[in-house]
């Protein structure tokens, strides 16, 4: 038996790295005043049809949708923003002091073509803010994302920034795009041809070379922003400038979801031969109302954890190591487990991570096991040690060793 295509097992050695990365995310979110939320793995399909948009690639091609035994259509969540918006509305979080600042870490599911850092079950860290349209919160969300990457030792990345306007100014831009595209739409890929009528802005997001070349001279949405959207974008840029953050204005950045308004951004990894987005987001002022709630501005981002880990490995930026084992207890001779286990449990109850041999290995082999487990210390317990109530304590880093009384063992370990 094998895992389904596009999924993978995260093994114990890798989990150490994941835990460190998740710890950094939680630590930074708490520093910025964000609280954790956890939403269901699956939602009613209608949430994504209405919230994400039925002409997006996610909804039209990539969702895992099924019917339960009551014939209700359910979908494994392909992204985190719509579920958090639903929770905000359903739990009446509008009734608490605004803005509501939330973060999440968890698995998402898309029937996508598997590749480097891209899976059908993948994990995202994301933040969402509801209740304010202040440009300052846009800047804060962007800086939070950048600080997260910097905390991991990453430096080879670039912030791409754009405004996708609001429904009012986008309507004029949509017409301008269709007018420019009408003579060349037949030369574009099938997806772009379909987008021409439904959402021509998505053509700017096409990754196929022939489409990018054919559309390189299309007008910029920044020339069509209404006064409100333009003023908002100028404020976001001003705040980022004041905070010392560098960015690239990218008029082709429209993101892949229909709910975005005004600010849109991506963080692009420049490690290796190809550039790849390792995170991105933007403002979605109409999302809550689209799924049936009150008018509520919002903004957020999501980071693909697998892509971040890949960038870390490629840049050799952050020597992520999980916690090491404090003590490995090596048995010498025929010391029975019922004599050893109480000593181990006393050390565990004192707060140390402790393991022992369960395979009947020789003392030499047990030391090799301790090395593989990256144990800081080895405690040797033999018949003589049990009689004398003293053990041999070896420092696995320096190779030095000493004799310590059993009653003083925990205290001695605390001082090292």
GIDADA-V684733 format. One line per field, one symbol per residue. ss: DSSP state (A for helix, B for strand, O for the rest). phi: phi as a letter, one per 20 degrees, with the letter a starting at -180 (. if undefined). psi: psi as a letter, one per 40 degrees, with the letter a starting at -180 (. if undefined). A space follows every 10 residues. Layout:
# GIDADA-V684733
ss: ???
phi: ???
psi: ???
This chain:
# GIDADA-V684733
ss: OOOOOOOOOO OAAAAAAAAA AAAAAAAAAA AOOOBBOOOO OBBBAAAAAA AAAOOOAAAA AAOOBBBOOO OOBBBBOOOO AAAAAAAAAA OOAAAOOOOB BBBBBBBBBO OOOOBOOBOO BBBBBBBBBB OOOOAAAAAA AAAAAAAAAA AOOOOOBBBB BBBOOOAAAA AAAAAAAAAA AOOOAAAOOA AAAAAAAAOA AAAAAOOOAA AAAAOOOOOO AAAOOOAAAA AAAAAAAAAA AAOOOOOBBO OOOOOOOOOO BBBBBBBBBO OOOOOBBBBB BBBOOOAAAA OOOOOOOBBB BBBBAAAAAA AAAAAOOOOO OOOOOOBBBB BOOOOOAAAA AAAAAAAAAO OOOBBBOOOO OOAAAAAAAA AAOOOOBBBB BOAAAAAAOB BBBBBOOOOO BBBBBAAAAA AAAAOO
phi: .cfggncbee egffggfgff ffffffgfff fenddfccdf fccfgggefe eeofdffgff cdeedbdefd meeccffebd fgfffffgff elffedgefe dcbbcreccb edffafmcce dcdcdbcccc obdfgffgff fffgffffff fenecebced cbcdmcgfff fffgffffff egedgfeeff fffffgeebf ffffefefgf ffffdfdffe ffedffffff ffffffffff ffemeebdfc fefcmddfef clfcbbddfd fnecebfdar arebfdffff eodfgbfbba bcceffffff ffffelecff cffeffcded edmdffffee gffffffffe oeeccbeddm fffffffffg ffelffcdde dcfffffemc ceddefeenf bbecfgfeff ffffee
psi: iiiiheiihh iddddddddd dddddddddd defiiiihii diihdddddd ddheeidddd deihhihaee fhhihhheie dddddddddd efeeeihiih hiiihiiihh gihiahehid hiiihiihhi eiehdddddd dddddddddd deehegiihh iiheaidddd dddddddddd edeedeeiid ddddddddgd deddehehdd ddddedeiih ddeehidddd dddddddddd ddefhiihhg eeheieieei ibhiiihhhe hadihhheii aaigeedddd eeaihhiiia iihhdddddd ddddefdhgh hihihdhhhh hhafhidedd ddddddddde eihiiiheef iidddddddd ddefhdihhh hadddddefi ihhhheddei iihhiddedd dddde.
